[in-house]
């Protein structure tokens, strides 16, 4: 069976009869198979284009090319450039088009108005790098810079490269992988892909294709052409033009794409038709004329609005874009069909009736062939569960094509189809026809890389001059940089710290394990200690005492828990596997670890007490769902607590959706439910016929009685009152307790509290999460209008946060007047509950697109299609709230925007300015994000341990406080007091030779500092070997000074367990200096001295002198290694 054939193609423009919903993609796929040329499908907007792309890939399979020329996701004359990944995918699509003679190209009407780079230019600027090719790496570097690639210290995204000696890391535009090229002399010896997150190499490849980094030339000729054309186009005084000045310096300002024609001789550009074969067929899926006119109107309006800025003068609209007449002229030489708009022709496809009964009727008809389509493996299981009682066992297919060529009556396949269709000879049944529309699945488009925030805090790589740092022996000082000092002819690098009174401390890079980034208070109020006075020792003593009290309290709760028997679940693996299959996404590694930890806890005999901490939208709910499923299937009841009615209702919906098809009864208990519904739920709880109850603090009231409560899930515990927290504390000792929080809690604390309140941290963002473009601006009607329009244009939705209930209705009316294209409604916490719920649900289902609201959305429902948020009076909110509110957007593959609006930048308080600046500059997920939110982590620590601990954290710094707390816990468990010396007893090793990472091996200071810290903290030979492999992989063979650094680190790992504080070696011998409590066997030491009295001499109880000829450095290292091994026995 083949796809239904479209009507015979006439010679000129034609039109098809109005198609049923969902049939457009089928019609396009049919034409692609039938037509002997490329089919260009013109979608109405980008949302329709993405859906069409997914559905075409489903209908056509892998044999037919489907190219999507993405929208830039910027507005005309925007001062922003498109996201790097969008540029990369556009360049890949444009480069591929001239050689694509069959298949489908998907564009929007916008693409017909865009001027593009000449075809010959783009084809001529791509080139290949191959193994065995002769090419000087420095020549390639110059070529990459000319092509617009950015030279960076560490490659993370497309369009970046890093050259280190004979290694070149490169992330080509249009590529899904980054590559590492290894040279031998002037020949490329090997090309391997590598993971930008871990920086480790992966598979070998024979060649790599490179495209330019922009849609215009950025080499010397391109810039000279731009300068010449710019002077001709904008005659007059150029001194005020920022655009001209920046491009002249080879810096490309945001929004430079609005000057694309100036980069080409004679301002010659191409249009989309230039990239297509002469026989391409155009299929128009929307009212193209209306779209072109609306888009052109917007181009002209925006050009007029922004004109007159001498720093950024604008070209005429018609010189940057095509007008609608010119756009339509592209189509006059091609056949064109309008699909699904006007009557004419026929197409033998019709819509299927929806609803479970209608589907059952289809199944009962012996003449019908049915293909069920599910969105994910999990939804596939749900469809199979629904079919099973009907006696239907569908055959599972890999592809739609496989079903067509098969003869079975009922099939089941994965796919993105949302509407059912009757084709000649078969019916396609979408899962939505059985279960109704489920929440829209976020498209897993792009892989986002993120680093563990705790690693970032530990690695020191983001330290700036004057940042506060803690030295465990001397207290808090200020970082002054890395300095190379020459001592006795031996050059080594030192970290320079400045203390009160200007005293300087030089810390050898081998001892960086003694140094921590200071976190615990704002940098401005961080303490500054003096070298050699008692303040630091007193601070340690007080912090030690307080940590002891906290540890005792935690252990008391643990003792109560240990005395109570837990659940000890026996998980039915088959059921559990079927349930997790319904999860539509791949779990992130952190998420999977949290799930595994929770399930392991549930199978222990003692009650669980685990906190799962993760940012907004990082997947905590799925952890709770899997725990709930396990407990409910074991016959125990689950209580889920949320801080707001709205959140409780969303949880109720999510839990009900996920448990649909399973014998697990879920009910919500909140003010949105009638008294009758509430009483019925309470009765079922007491009888045991209700498995999962979800609600607010109402569930903590004394009249709530459970038959057999097994698990309590608490969402955002810190938002409950003191009385409710006390009730939760009592529960903690009795039942399994799972707490979910978005307030970050540092991983170091997790280590300290091992076995008490267990923590699981979800620090990895979902694969589709992109950084949010954040702008702080004064209120401006034009800015607000274009921010809303940018989102509406791509089919999205907008949050507009206005935190004044008294005039929110007037404010919403103002926004409706300002943005007539949008549908505006408002929501706030003082509305009637049912009214509020209805507004939020309507927004969720895209029945309107601009929601004016108060901060109630801070812990609100998840709307993946809302990707712009405007926050009015952002200066009145704290960093934590701003971060939480911004987290409401950026949950799909689209670039998200956050606008922080203030009345006047000049009138901002210093604090407000600092908060807004932090959240604006640290929009990227990664190191900056982790540092900006570290004050939230400190708050998280306070919530976990009690607020009175915050003062101690502030004085000694967070990392050391965590260490103290962990030691206090261990000491009390052993029945002792923690009186060991404070800080890590590090051993300082000096081999008398240069032991450093040369600046020509790793030029970037921040990277060098991070690597020093990692070498200093490596605690075993295996860890050092792994690190050495990584060094060679990333930077090339180790230079001698770096080899010595590793030698010193190896000796340190052998000496520290013996209690040795210093080890100094030279050509004539060495000296070992012991700490206050050496851990070596004295009999071995005495035996050594007695056996070789001329070599070994003991000076008092503290020093061992070694006299030997150790001129060769390898002999020095080998002799000391053997000695330390002998002493450790």
N, C-alpha and C positions, 0 to 999 in steps of 0.2 A: 504493500500500500504506500502511495506517495502523498505528498502534500496536495491539497485541492488546487487545481490550476486556476489562475486568474483569467479573465476574459482575454481574447486575442488582442494583441497590442496594435492599435491603429497607428498610422504613420505620424499623426500629429498629437497634440495635447488631448488627453482623455480624462475621464473621471469615473470612479467606482461608486456604486450605491453605498449609502451610509452603512458602515459596518457595525456589528454588535460589539459591545465593550470587550476588550481583550483580544479582538481579532486582528487589530492592526499589525502586530508583530508577525502573526501567521501569514497575513497577506504579503508583507514585505519579504518574509522568508521564502514564500512561494515564488515571488517574482525573482528573487536572487537565484534560485535553482533553475528557473525557466529561462532567464535572460542571458544572452551571450555577451555579457559585459558587466561593468561595475554598476551597482544600484546605489544611488545617493538618497538616503531617507532624511527628510528635513522635519525635525520634531518641533513642537511648539515652544518648549522650554527645556532647560537642562534636566529637570526632574523627569520629564517624559523621555528624554534622550537616554538617561541612565537605565530606566525601566526597559526601554526598547532594546538597548544593548544586551541586557541580561536575558530577555526573552528570545532575542535572535540567536544568541549562543546556545540556548536550550533547543530551539527548533532546528537549527542548522548543524549543530555538532561541531567537531573540531576541524572538519575538512574544508569549511568555508571561512575565508578571512572576514572578520568583523572589525572595522577600524572606527574608533570614536574620536573625532576631533573635538576635544573638550572646550567648553567655554572658559575664558580666562578668570571668571569669578571676580572681575573688577568692573567698575562702571566707566563709561567714557571719560577721558581726561582725569581719571583718578590720580592722586599723588602717590598711590601704592602700586607696586609691581605685583604680578601674579605670584602665587606660591611656587617655590622652586620645583616641587613635584609636578605641578600642573604644567609649567614650562617644559619640563622633561618629557611628559607624555604628549604634549602638543608637537614638540619637535620630532619625536619618534613617529607620530602619525603622519605629519607632513612629509617626512623623509621616505616613508613607506608608500605613500599614495602613487607616485608616478609609476611604480612597478606593480601596482595592484590592478589587474585587468578583470577579475571576477570577484564576487563577494559583495559586502555591504560597507558603505561609509555612512556614519551617523553624524549629523550636524544640527545646529539650531539655525533659525532665521538670522541671528546675529552674525554667523560665519559668512553670510553672503555680503554683509556690509563691511567686513574687515579687509584691510590691505595686508598682504602677506609678503614675506621675503621672496625675491625672484627664485624660481625653481632651480635655475642653473647655479645660483649662488649657494643654495642649501645643499644640492647634490655635490657641488665641488668642494664644500668645506667638511665633508665627512671623510674619515680615513680609518684604516685598520692598523692595529699593532699586533704583530705576530711573533710567536716564539722563533728564535733564530734570526730575527731581523736585526740588521746593523743600524743602530740609531744612538746618537749621543744623548744621555739622559738630560743634560742641560739644554740641548737644542729642543728636546721635547717639552721641557719646562717652559721655554720661551713661546713655543707654539701653543701650549695650553693657555698661558696668560693671554696671548693674542686672541684666542678663541673665546675668552671671557670666563675661563675657569678661575676659581679662587684658590690661592695658595694658603693652606691652613696648617696648624700643627698636628691636627688629628682629623681624619676624614670621617664625616658623619652623614652627609647627604649629597644628592646629585650636584654636579658642577663644582666639586672640590677636589683638590689633589694635595699631596704632601710628599716632598722629595727629601730623602734622608740617605746621603751617601749613594750606595748602589741600589737602593730600594725606592720605588715610587708607588705610593698608594693613590688610587684614582677611582672616582665614582662618576662614570660617563653619563652624560645626559641621554635620556631615552633607555637607560639600562635599569634593570631591577636589582643588579648586584654591583658591589664595589670590587675592585681588583687590585692585586699587589704584583708589581712587575719587578723582577730581580735581574739585574745586569751582571754580566761578566765582561769587564772592559767595555766595549761599545756594542755588545751583542745582548739582546734580550734572552736571558737564559731560561726563565720560567715565568709563566703568568698563572696566578692562583686567585680564585675569588676569596674574599674575606668578609667576616661579619663586623660591620662598623660598631656594633655594641661592645663586643668583647675584644675587637681588634685582632682576632686570631684568624690565621689562614685556613682555607677549606680545600676546595677541589681545584685541580689543575685544568686549565682551558687552553686551546691552541691559539685563540685570537680574541681581540676585543675591538668592537666598533666604537668610534668616537664621533659625536655630533657636536656642533658649536653649542655654547652655553646659553646663547640668546637667539632671538629671531632676527638679529641684525649683526653686522660685523663690528667687533670691538678691537680689531688689530690697528696698527698704525695707519694704514690706508683708510680704514673705516672711520677712524676718529678725525682724520684730516678731511675726509669727504663731508662728515657731519659739520665740522667747523666752517668749511667753505659754504656749504648749503645754508647753514644757520645765518651766517653774515649776510648772504643774499636775501634770505627770507625775512630776517628781522634787522633791517639796516638801522644804524644809530649807535647809541652808547651801549657797548657790551659789558661794561664794568659792573653793571647792576644785575646781570643775568647769572644766577646761581647755576642754572642748567648748563650754560656754555662753559662756565669755569670748571665745574665738576667733570664734565665729559672730557674737557681738554686735559685733565689730570688722570684720565682713564678711570674715573669713578662714575658709576652709573647710578644717578639719583632715582628714588622711587618714582614710578610713573613715567619712566623714560620711553616706554612703549608708545606714548602719544606723539613721539617725534620720529617714529620708525622710518618714514620716507627720506628724512634728511641723511640717513646713513648710507644711502645708495646713490651712485652717480646719476645725475639728472632726475633725482627723486623717483626713480623707476621702481615700482613695486609690482607684485602679482596679485591676482584674485583667486578665489577657490577654484574656479573653472580651469585655470592654468595648470593645476595639479592633476586634472582628471583626464582619462582617456577620451578620445573624440566621440565614442559611442556610449558614454555614460547615460544611464536612465535616472531621471529625478522623480522620486515619489514624495509628494508633499502631504504631510499628515495633519496639517493645521491650516488656519486661514493665513496664508503666507503674506498676502498684501497688507492685511491689518497689522500683522506683526512687524513687517518692515517699516510701515508708516509710524507705528508707535515707537519703535527703536530709534528711528531717525529723529523723531520729535524730541526724544530724550537726549540724543547726542547734541542737537542744536541748543536745547535749553541749558544743558550743563556747560557747554562751551561759552555761552553768553554769560552764565553766572560766574564763571571763573576767569573770564577775560579781564585784562587790565593789570595783572600782577607782573611788574617789570622783572621780578626775579625768575618768574616762570611764565613767559608769554606763551600763548597757545596758537597753534596753527589753525587755519580755517578748517571747519568741520569737514568740508568736501575734499580737503587735501589729506586728511587722516583716515576718513571712512568713505565708502561709496554711498551715494544717495539711493533711494529705493528704485529709481528709474535705471540707474547703472547696475544695481544688483539684479534686477529682473532681466537686464540685457544679457547677463551671463547665461541665462537659461534658454535663449531664443534658438540656439543651434542644437539643442538636445531634445529628445523625447521627454515628455513630462506627464505624470499622472497625479491626480489629486485623490488621495485614498481616504474614503470615509467622510467626505464633506458634502458633496452634491450627488443627486441621483444620476444614474447612468451605468450601464453594464450590470453584471450580476456576480455574486460570489456565493458558492454553496456552503456557507457556514452560518450557524445561528447560535444564539446564547442558550445555555442550559438553565432550566429553573433551579433556584437555590433552595437549600433547606434539607435536613436529613431525610424527610419523607420522600422528597422528589428523587433523591439519590437512591433510596431503597427501591423506588419504582423502576428506576433504570436498571438496577441489579436484577430485578425480577423478570425483566424482558429478555428472553433467551436469544433474541436477534442482536442485542447491543454488545459491542466491544467497548470496554471502559479502561481508560488509563487514569489512575489517580496520581495527582502531582502534589508532593509535600515539599515545604521550604527547606527542611533540614532533616538530618538523620533522626533527631528526636521527634519531629513532627511525623516522620514516616512511621515510627513506632506507634504514635497516637492513632494514625489512620488504620494501621493493622489491628490495633486493639478494638477499634470501632467495628471493623469488618468481621472480626472473629466470631462474635455471637450470631452473625448472620450466616455463618457457614461458608464465608468467602475467604480463600487464601490466595491473595494476588501474587503473581510472579514478579520478582524484583528485577528491574531493568537498570542498566547503567546510563542509558541515553534514550531520548525520544525516538531516535532513528531505529534503535534496537527493538522497541515496541512495534513500530510500523512494519518491520520485516518479520516479526514473529506472528504466531497464529493464536496465541492464548487469548481467552476471553477477558480476563481482568489482569491488568498490570499496575505496577507502582514504581514511580521514579522520583528522584529529587529534581526540583526546578522552581523557578520564580513566578509561576503562573498564578494569577489572582482571580481570574474569572473562568467559569466553565464554558466549553464550546462543543457544539455538535458538528463533526466533520462528516463527509461521506464515508461511511464504513466504520466510524469510531467516535467515541465521546471522550473529551478531556475533562476530568472532574478535579477542580482545584479544591484543596483542603478547606478553603474558606466557605465552600458550599455546604460542608458538613458542620464545621465548628463556628462559622461566622468569622468576621475579620479579626485576626489576632493583632497584637501590637505590631506596628511596622518594624521589620527587622532592620537593624542598622546594616548598611552595606559594608562588608569587610573589604575596603578598597586598598588602603595603604598600610604598610607596616611601619609603626612608629617605634623609634628606638628610644629607650630611656635607661638611665643608670640608677642603680640603687641609691636613694638619698643618703643612707648611712655611709656608704663608701665615699660619697662626695664629701661628707662632713669629716671623714677620717683622713682623706688623702691630701688635704692642704692645698690642692691645686688651684683653688679659687682665692687663696690668700692675697690680699692687697697690702701695700705698705701701710703701716700703722694699725693693721688689724690686731685685736687682742688675741694672744695665745697663752696657753698654760704650760709651764714647765713643772713637772711633778715635784721637783725638789726646791724650786725657787719661787713658785707662784705665778701670778698673771703679769705679763709684760706686753710690749708691743713689737710686732714683727717689722724688721727694717730691711729685709731682703737677704739674698744669698751673696756671700763674698768669698773669693778665693784668697787664702793667705799662704804665704811661704814661710814655713817654720823649719829652720835648719836645712834649707835646700829642698824640702819636700812640700809640694803644693797640694793643698786640700781645700774642699769647699766647706763653708760653715754657714749655719743659719744665725743671723744677727738679731738678738732681742734687746730691747731697751727697757730699763726699769726706772722707777721713781728716782729723781735726782740726776737722770741722764746716764746712769750706770749701764754699761753694755755687757752682754753675756754672749760668747761665741760658742754655739752648740755644733759639734762635729756632725756631719750628715749621717754618720753611722749610728748616732744616738737619737735619731728622730722619733724613736718609740717613746721617748720621754716628753714629747711635745704633742699637744692636742689643740685643735681649734677651740677657742673659748666660746661656749654657748651657755646662756643662762640669764642674760639680760641684754638690753640694747648696747651696742658697741660704745656709745657715748658715756654710759654709766658703768661700764665694766671697771672693776677695781684695777689699780695699778700698784703693785707691791714693790717694796724696796728689797734690794739684795742684802741679805745678812741680818734682817730684823725679825721680830717674833710674830708679826701679824699673820704671816702665812701659817706658821705652826699652830697658832691659836684657832685660826679658821678651820684648819684640818681637824683639830680636837673637837670643836663644837659640831662640825658636820658629822664626825664619826659617832658622836653621842646621839644626834638626832636620827641618823641612819639606823642605829641600834634599836631605837624605839619603834621605828616603822617596821623593822624586820620582826620584832617581837609580836606586834599586832597582826602582821600577815601570817606568822606561824601559828598564832592562836586560832585564826579562822581555818587554817589548813588542818590543825589538829581536830577541830570539830568536823570538818569534811571527811577526814580519814576514818573517823569513828562511825560514819554513816555508810551503809552499803549503797553503791551506785547502781546503775542500770544493767551493766554488762550485756550489751546488745549482741545478738547473733544475727548478722546481716545476711538476708537471703540474696546471694550474689546475682542470681538471674533477674529478680525483680529490680534490684538496685541498678544493674546495667541497663535494663530497659528504660528506667526512669531517667538516668543521666543522658541517655541517647536523645532525649527530647530537648536538651539544651542546644539552642541553635548556633552557638559559637564555640570556638576552641578555648578552653580555659587557659589563662596565662600561667606561667610557672609558679608565681607567688600564690595565685588563686588555688591551684591544684595542691600546693603545700598546705595551705590553710584547710582545705577540704579533708586531706589525708589526716592532718593533725586532729581535727574535730572528730572524725570517724574513729580514730584510734582511741581518743579520750572516751568516747561513748562505749567502747568495748572493755574499758577498765572497770574494776569493782568499786573505785571511789568516785564521787560525783565530779563532773567536769566543771571547771571555772575558766573559761577561755575568752579573751578579748580578741576580736578580729578587727584590725584597724586598716582602713584603706580610704583613699580619696573618693570624693563624690564620683559615682559612676564607674568605680574600679571593680565591681563585681562581688560585693559582700553579700548581697541578697541571695545569690546562688549558693553560697556556703550555707546560709541559714536554711534554704529550701532542702538541700540534701540531708542536713542533720534532721530536719523536721520529718522528712520522708522516712529516714531510718528509724526514728523513735516511734512514729505513728504506725508503721508497719509491724513494729514489735508489740503493738497493743497498748502503748502508753499515750497520754495526752500531752499536747504541746500548747504553750501559751506564748504569744508573740506580742510584745509591748512596744508601742511607738509613741513619740512625744506629742504628735498632733493628730487630730482626727483625719486630716487629709492624707497624711502618710500611712495611717492605719488602713484607710480605705484602699490606697494603692497597693499596700502589702496584701490586703484581702483579695484584690483582683489578681495580682501576680500569683499568689498561692493557689487560688481557685483555678486559674488557667493551667498552672503546671500540674495540679493534681487531678485535672479533668481526666476521666477514664480510669482513675484508680479508686478503690473503695476507701477513700479518705475524705471525711466530711469536714468542711471548713466553714466557719461563720465569723462575722465581724461583730464586735460589741462597741458601738460608739453612739454619739448623739445623733448620727444620721439615721439610726435604726429606730423604728417605732417601739413603744413600750412592749407591745405584744411580741415583736420579733426578739427583743432583748430577753423577755421572760422565758420565751421558748428556748433560746440559746442557753440560758442559765440552767434550765431544767435538764436539757440534754447533756450539759457539762457534768452535772451531778450524777446523772444516770450512767454516763460513760458512752453515750451514743454519738457525742461530738468529739472529733479527734483533734482538731486545731482551732483555737479561738484567737482572734487578732483584735486588739483594741488599744485604748490609751490607758492612763493610770487607773481608770475605772476597774481594771482587772486586778488591782492590788487591794481593793476594798475587802473588808472582812466577810461580807455576805457572799463572796464568790467561792463556790466549793467545787473542787475537782474530784472525780472518782479515783483517778490514778495519774497524777501529774508527773511527767517524766523529764520534760525539758522546758526551760523558760528562755526565750530569745528576747533580748533587750536592744532596741535600736536607739542610739544616741543617749546613753545613760545620763550624761552630764546635763541633759535638759530636763531631767526630773527633779522634783523638790527634795529637800533634806529628809522629810518623813518617808517619802517613797524610796529614797536611796537606802534608808535604814531597813525597810522591809525587804529590799533586794539583798542587802547584806545578810539578813537572816536566811533568805532563800538559798543563798550561795552555799550554805553548809548542808542543805537538805536535798536539792535536786540538781540535775545538770543545768548549768547556766552558760549561755552563749551571748556575749555582748558585742554589738556591732558599733563602731564609731568612725566618723570621718575626721575627728580631731587627731592629727598624726601623733603617734606615740613612738619614741625612738627605739630602734632595735637594740641599742646598748642596754636599755632598761629591761628589755626582753631577756637578755642574757643574765642580768643580775637577778631577775626574779624567777629563774628557771625552777619549775616545780611548784610555784606558789600560784600567782595569777598568771596563767600561761597566756602568751601573746602570739598572734599570727599577724604578720604585716604583709599587706598587699600593696607593694610599691610599684608594680609594673602596670602602666596604663594599658587599656585594651588596644588591640592592633590597629583599630581605626582612629584612635585619638590623635588629633593634630593640635599643635600649639595654637593658642587664641591670640589674634591680633588685637592688642589693647591700646586704646588711645585716651589720653586725658585731655579734655577740651572744655572751653567755656561754652555755655549754651548758645547755640546758633541755629535758627530755624532751617537754614540751608543744609547744615551738617546733619541735623536730625532727619530731614526729609531724605537725603541721599543714603543715609545709613539704613533707613527702613526700605527704601527702594531697592538697594543692592540685594537685600535679603528676599524681598517679594519677587524680584526679577528671576531668582533661581528657584522659586516655588517654596520658599522657606517661611518660618514664623519668627516672631519677635517678642521678647520680654521687654517691657518698659517699666523699670522699677521707680515708683514715686511713693515715698514712705510717709505721706500725709493723708490719713483717712478722710479728714474734714473736707478736703477739696479734690479728692481723687476723681470724682465724677466730672467736675469741671475740667480737670487736667486731661481726662480721657477724651472729652469733646474737643479740646484744643488739638490733641494729636490727630483725631479723625479729620478735622478741618485742614490740618497741615499735610496729612498723607491721605488724600481722597482715594488713592488706589487700594488702601488697606481696609480691613473690617476690624474695628476696635471694640473691645469690651474691657471691663475692669473687675478686679477681685481684691478683697481685703479681709482681714480676720474678724471684722465686726459684722460681716454679712450673715444672714441666716445660713446655717450649715448646709442645708439642701441646695440652696441657691448657689453657694460657693462651690459645692461639689459639681453642680451642673455646668458652671462656667469652666471649671478646670477640665472636665471631661470633654466639653465642646472644643476646648483648645487642643486637647490631646488628639481628638479626631479631626483636627484641621477644619472645623466649621467656621472659625474666624482666625485671623493671622497676626493680630497685634494684641497682646495682653498687657494692660496697664495694671500694675499690682504693687503691693507692699512687700516687705521682706518675708511674707508667708511662703514665698517660693523657695526660700533658702533650703528647706528640707522637703521640697515639693516633689511632684511627680516628674518622671523622666520623659521628655518630649524630644526624640532624636531629630525631628525636623526643625526645631527652634535653634537657630545658630547665630542669632544676634541678640545681644542684651544691651540696653541703654540704662544707665543708673543715674537718676537725677539726684543732685546734691550728694555726690559720692564722697565729698569731703567730710560728711557727718558720720561716715561708717568706719568701723575698725578694719584692720587688715584681714582678720579672720573672716568677718562678714563679707568683705569684698571678694575674698578668695572663694568662699562658698557660693556666693551669688554668681560669680563668673563661671563657676563649675557647672551651672545649669545649662550652658551652651557648649558646643564643641564635642558633641557625642555622636557625630556621624562622620562620613569621609569628607564633608565640606569644610572649608576654612571657616572658622568662627570669628566673630568680631565682638569686642566689648568696648563700649564707650562710657567713660567715667566723666559725667558732666558736672561742672562746678560753675557757680555764679561769676566768679572772677578769680583768676590765678593769683593776682596780686594780693587779694585779701585772705589767701589761705594761711592757716597757722603753720608754723614749722613742722609740727607733728603730722598734720594732714598732708602737707606737701611731701614729706618723707614716705608716708604710707602709699600715696598715689604714685609716686615715682617708683617705689619698689615694685608695685604690682604691674606698672606699665612696662618697666624695663625687663622684668623677669617673667615674660609671657611664655617663654619656651619651657617645655617639660624637660627637666634635667637639673643640672647643678644649681642654676640660679633659682629655680622653683623651690628646690629643697632648702636653700638658705633663707629665702624670703619667708618660708612657712615654718622656720625652726622655732620661732616664738610660739607657734601653735603646739609644737612638740613639747615645749617646756610646760605649756598649759596642760597638755595631755598627761605629762608626768605628775603635775599637781593634782589632777583629777584622780589619778590612779593611787597616789600616795597620801593625799591630804594637802591642803593649801599651805599649811605651816612649813612645809618642806621647801617652798619656793625660795625663801631667804638663803637657805644653805646652798641651794643650787646656784644662786646668784654669786655667792662669795667664792666658791671653789671651782665653779664651772661644772657643766652638766656631766661630762664624761667621767671625771674623777668622782663625782658624787655617786654615779652609778656603780663604779668600782667599789666604793666604800660600802654601799648598800649590799652588793653581792657578797662581800667579805663578811659583813655583819650577819647575814643570813646563815652562811656556812659556819661561822663561829658559834652561833646560838645552837644550831643543830648538833654541834659537837659538845655543847655544854661549856664553851669557853668564851672569853672576851676577845674581841679583835684588837690586838695590840701590836700587830706586825708593823714594820716601817711603812710609811705612806708611799703610794706610787709603785711603779714597776721597777724592780731591782735590776736595772739594765747594766750590762757590762760594756765598758768602753774599750774598744780594741784599736791599737795603733801599731801597724806593721812597719812603720818607719819608711814607707813609700807612699806615693800618691795613690789614693783610693777614691776615685770620684767618677762621675759621668761627664766626660768632656763635652764642652758646649758645642763642638763641631759634630758630635755624635747625636746629641739631642739638643738642638738649639733653643727650644722653647722652655723658658724658666719654669712656668707653671707645671708643664709635663715632667720636667726634671725633678722638681720638688715632690710631686706625687710619687714618682718612681723611687726616690730616696726613702720616702716614708714607707713604701711597700717593702723595700729591701730591709729596712730597720725593723719592721714588724713581723717579718717572716720567722716562724718559730721552729722550723724543722729543715732538715736537709732536703726532703722532698719538695717542700714549698719553695725553697731557694732554687732547686733544679727546674721546677716548673716556671718560675719567674725568669730564670736565665734563658730558657727556651723562648719565652715570650719576647724578651729583649732582642734576641737574635732574629726572631720572626718579624718583629716590627721595625727594627732599626739596623739590622745587619750584624756582622760578626763583632764580638765584644773587643773594644780596644784594651790594651794592657791595664790602664788605670781602672776601667770598669771591672775587669777580671779580679783585680785586687779588692775592689769593693765587695764582691761576692765572697772572696776568701775571708775577709774580715767578718762578714755576716755569718759564715759557717763556723768560724772560731767562736763568735759570740753565742751561737746556739749551743755549743758544747760547754762554754764557760759559765753561762748564766745558771744552769741547774746546780752547779757546784758552789754557788754563792760567791763567785769571783767578780769583783767590781771593776778592776782594770787589768788589761793585759797589754804590755808594751814590749815590742820586739825591735831588735836592731842587728847589725852585722855581727856583733860579738856576743849576742845572747838575748835574754828576755827577763821581764819582771812580772810576776803575778801578784796582784793586790787583792786580799780577801775582804769580804764584807763582814758586818758584825756577827752574822750567824752562818759560817761556811757549812756546806752540806756534803763535804767529802770525808772519806774514811781516813782518819789520822794515821792508822797503822800503815797504810799504803804510802803515805807521804814520807813517814819516817823510814820505811824500807827503801824508798827511792834515794833519800839523802845518805843513808848508811851505805848503799851499794855504790853510789857515785858522788862522794863528798866534794870532789873538785868541781863537779858540774852544778850540783844543787846546794844552795845555802838558804837557811831560813832566817829572816831578820825579824825578831820578836814573834808575835802571833799573826802578823798581818801580811808579810811579804815573803815571796819565794823568789830568790835570784837564780838565774840559769846562766852559766858561762859556757858558751860553745860557739864554734865558727858557723854562723848562719848568714854568710854574705849573699848566697843565692836565695832569691825570694821564694822560689818553689820549695827549697829545702827548709826555709824558715816556717812556712805554712805547714809542711808535712810533719816536721819535728814537733811543733806545738799541738797539732791535731792528735798525734800519737800520745803526747804527754797528757793531754786532757782526757783522752780515752782511758789511759792507765789509771788516772786519779778517780774517774767515775766508776771504774771496775766493771 
